[in-house]
Amino acid sequence: MSGWISRLRQHWKLALFLSMLFGFVSVLIGVAGAYVLAYTSTEEFCVGCHEMRQPYTEYQGTIHDTNRTGVRAICTNCHVHHEPAELILDKIKATKDLYYTYVSPSIDTPQKFEAKRAEMAQRVWRSMKENDSHQCRSCHRDDKMNPELQSAKAQARHTKAKADGRTCIDCHFGIAHQEPEGPGPMELFGKTSTKP
């Protein structure tokens, strides 16, 4: 061990240079990674694939696209987590889309897309049930909602949903894209959410 230290003392300039180089490369990788995460979270990136044009067309004109407040939810607001670790994991999982887009196109025509619509929707619903509709709640916070501005029917339904342990996606599952044929989240996955 002492031989290693004495060699390091003799070559301290090289050691300093190598450590600075390592630090520079690490910062460069970090900045590039942050840029990639930010770029792949843009609406333009998400709808850049031919396969995403149909869901994007369905989204246009919905309450999440155009509304009285001007606040828009884009693809990543609803389809990925917002915490750094979970976001990176979601992005890694999404690389499978490259396979289905370029290697084995499975939703590259409107007909193929419709054939897989229910399967894709159910995957999203299951995830949202498992995380208590985390993506919804990042914008729609219970503590910031004013029930007095909701209709009496909405107030009653929200109160009942909360008492039953339901989560947002149990009822609000056809608001940005066309609903697939068949059962919704509550029928498929049960009435109570799987809150941690």
TAMO-V100879 format. One line per field, one symbol per residue. ss: DSSP state (h for helix, s for strand, l for the rest). burial: b if it has 24 or more other ideal C-beta (glycine too) atoms within 12 Angstrom, else e. A space follows every 50 residues. Layout:
ss: ???
burial: ???
This chain:
ss: lhhhhhhhhhlhhhhhhhhhhhhhhhhhhhhhhhhhhhhlllhhhhlllh hhhhhhhhhlllllllllllllllhhhhhllllhhhhhhhhhhhlhhhhh hhhllllllhhhhhhhhhhhhhhhhhhhhhlllhhhhllllhhhllhhhl lhhhhhhhhhhhhhlllhhhhlllllllllllllhhhhhlllllll
burial: eeeeeeeeeeeeeeeeeeeeeeeeeeeeeeeeeeeebeebbebeebeebe bbebbbebbeeeebbeeeeeeebbbbbbbbbeeeeebeebbeebeebeee eeeeeebeeeeebeeebeebbbebbebbbebbbbbbbbebeeeeeeeeee eeeeeeebeebeeeebbbbbbbbeebbeebeeebbeeebeeebeee
